[in-house]
């Protein structure tokens, strides 16, 4: 029996398409790192997938990213325990602080806040997009030896208009994601 591929999505507003692929399971995590962590652990335990794919909306902070993008690396933007560790690093954690998908793409910074203003730290770290779940998903997958990938639809420009832009655009990425899924080898 073929192991399933799991598509983890925070909200049904981001992806509510019925896929004609019985081995691709869509699981909703809810918003934020805690919800994403719990759901990822439960999903790995319950389904033992061959791959976890995270899809969702993201804010653009690099002014060069649009549409559907694949994430190559993810960092934590809200872990700030200075002076115990540099921003983005969990103090006393021996594992990696930058998690890599093994794919070419953008750098994502995850945190439990909706970004509405420029942060110079993003530029210093080379961050392209911001979200609220991916680091937690990637961390669990890394700890459990589970391959992961992430695709983000750029819903806003992480500025004063972000909330309004996100609401207007959150549903627009699902068609692009369906097309991406259909082009993948695990689709058949």
NUMINU-386545 format. One record per residue (C-alpha): residue number from 1; residue in one letter; x, y, z. Coordinates in steps of 0.25 Angstrom, whole numbers, plus 5000, padded with zeros to 4 digits. Example, Ala and Ser with C-alpha at 12.3 -4.5 7.8 and 13.67 -1.06 7.14 Angstrom:
BEGIN
1  A  5049  4982  5031
2  S  5055  4996  5029
# end
This chain:
BEGIN
1  X  5000  5000  5000
2  X  5005  5014  4996
3  X  5008  5023  5007
4  X  5000  5036  5006
5  X  5005  5050  5004
6  X  4999  5060  5014
7  X  4996  5075  5010
8  X  4996  5083  5023
9  X  4989  5096  5022
10  X  4985  5106  5033
11  X  4971  5110  5028
12  X  4960  5105  5019
13  X  4960  5119  5013
14  X  4974  5116  5007
15  X  4971  5102  5001
16  X  4957  5096  5000
17  X  4958  5089  4987
18  X  4954  5074  4986
19  X  4966  5067  4980
20  X  4964  5055  4971
21  X  4976  5048  4977
22  X  4972  5038  4988
23  X  4986  5037  4994
24  X  4987  5052  4996
25  X  4981  5056  5009
26  X  4978  5070  5013
27  X  4979  5073  5028
28  X  4976  5087  5034
29  X  4985  5091  5045
30  X  4979  5104  5050
31  X  4987  5117  5051
32  X  5001  5118  5058
33  X  5012  5110  5062
34  X  5006  5103  5074
35  X  4994  5098  5065
36  X  5003  5094  5054
37  X  5012  5086  5063
38  X  5001  5078  5070
39  X  4995  5075  5056
40  X  5008  5071  5050
41  X  5011  5062  5061
42  X  4997  5055  5061
43  X  4998  5054  5046
44  X  5011  5047  5045
45  X  5006  5038  5056
46  X  4993  5035  5050
47  X  4996  5034  5035
48  X  5011  5031  5034
49  X  5012  5039  5021
50  X  5023  5038  5011
51  X  5024  5054  5010
52  X  5018  5066  5017
53  X  5015  5078  5008
54  X  5011  5091  5015
55  X  5003  5101  5007
56  X  4998  5114  5011
57  X  4998  5129  5009
58  X  5010  5138  5012
59  X  5014  5152  5013
60  X  5025  5157  5003
61  X  5036  5165  5010
62  X  5047  5165  4999
63  X  5039  5173  4988
64  X  5043  5162  4978
65  X  5034  5151  4981
66  X  5020  5148  4975
67  X  5010  5137  4972
68  X  5013  5123  4977
69  X  5027  5121  4982
70  X  5035  5109  4988
71  X  5042  5110  5001
72  X  5056  5105  5002
73  X  5059  5110  5016
74  X  5051  5114  5028
75  X  5055  5121  5041
76  X  5048  5126  5054
77  X  5045  5141  5053
78  X  5039  5143  5067
79  X  5049  5134  5075
80  X  5057  5146  5082
81  X  5064  5142  5095
82  X  5076  5151  5094
83  X  5086  5151  5100
84  X  5085  5136  5102
85  X  5084  5133  5087
86  X  5083  5142  5074
87  X  5069  5145  5069
88  X  5064  5133  5062
89  X  5071  5123  5070
90  X  5065  5115  5082
91  X  5075  5116  5094
92  X  5081  5103  5098
93  X  5076  5096  5086
94  X  5086  5087  5079
95  X  5079  5085  5066
96  X  5079  5094  5054
97  X  5073  5107  5054
98  X  5071  5108  5039
99  X  5063  5097  5034
100  X  5064  5093  5019
101  X  5054  5086  5010
102  X  5065  5082  5000
103  X  5058  5090  4989
104  X  5062  5102  4982
105  X  5054  5114  4986
106  X  5051  5126  4996
107  X  5055  5128  5011
108  X  5043  5128  5020
109  X  5042  5134  5034
110  X  5031  5128  5043
111  X  5025  5135  5055
112  X  5012  5136  5063
113  X  5009  5150  5058
114  X  5003  5156  5046
115  X  5014  5165  5039
116  X  5009  5179  5036
117  X  5022  5186  5036
118  X  5037  5185  5031
119  X  5047  5179  5040
120  X  5062  5181  5037
121  X  5065  5168  5042
122  X  5058  5161  5030
123  X  5067  5168  5021
124  X  5079  5164  5029
125  X  5075  5149  5029
126  X  5071  5149  5014
127  X  5056  5147  5017
128  X  5047  5147  5005
129  X  5034  5143  5011
130  X  5027  5142  5025
131  X  5017  5132  5030
132  X  5011  5127  5043
133  X  5013  5112  5043
134  X  5024  5106  5034
135  X  5036  5106  5044
136  X  5027  5098  5054
137  X  5024  5088  5043
138  X  5038  5087  5038
139  X  5043  5086  5052
140  X  5034  5074  5055
141  X  5037  5067  5042
142  X  5052  5069  5044
143  X  5051  5063  5058
144  X  5043  5051  5052
145  X  5052  5049  5040
146  X  5040  5053  5031
147  X  5043  5059  5018
148  X  5035  5073  5016
149  X  5033  5083  5005
150  X  5026  5096  5006
151  X  5019  5105  4995
152  X  5014  5119  4999
153  X  5004  5128  4991
154  X  5008  5142  4993
155  X  4995  5149  4999
156  X  5001  5162  5003
157  X  5013  5171  5004
158  X  5014  5171  5019
159  X  5011  5185  5021
160  X  5000  5194  5026
161  X  4990  5189  5016
162  X  4993  5174  5019
163  X  4981  5170  5026
164  X  4972  5176  5015
165  X  4981  5170  5004
166  X  4981  5156  5011
167  X  4966  5156  5012
168  X  4965  5160  4997
169  X  4975  5150  4993
170  X  4975  5138  5002
171  X  4967  5129  4993
172  X  4974  5132  4980
173  X  4986  5123  4982
174  X  4978  5110  4983
175  X  4977  5108  4968
176  X  4992  5110  4966
177  X  4994  5099  4977
178  X  4985  5090  4970
179  X  4993  5092  4957
180  X  5006  5089  4964
181  X  5001  5077  4971
182  X  4996  5071  4957
183  X  5010  5073  4952
184  X  5017  5065  4962
185  X  5020  5050  4961
186  X  5013  5047  4974
187  X  5000  5051  4968
188  X  4998  5038  4960
# end
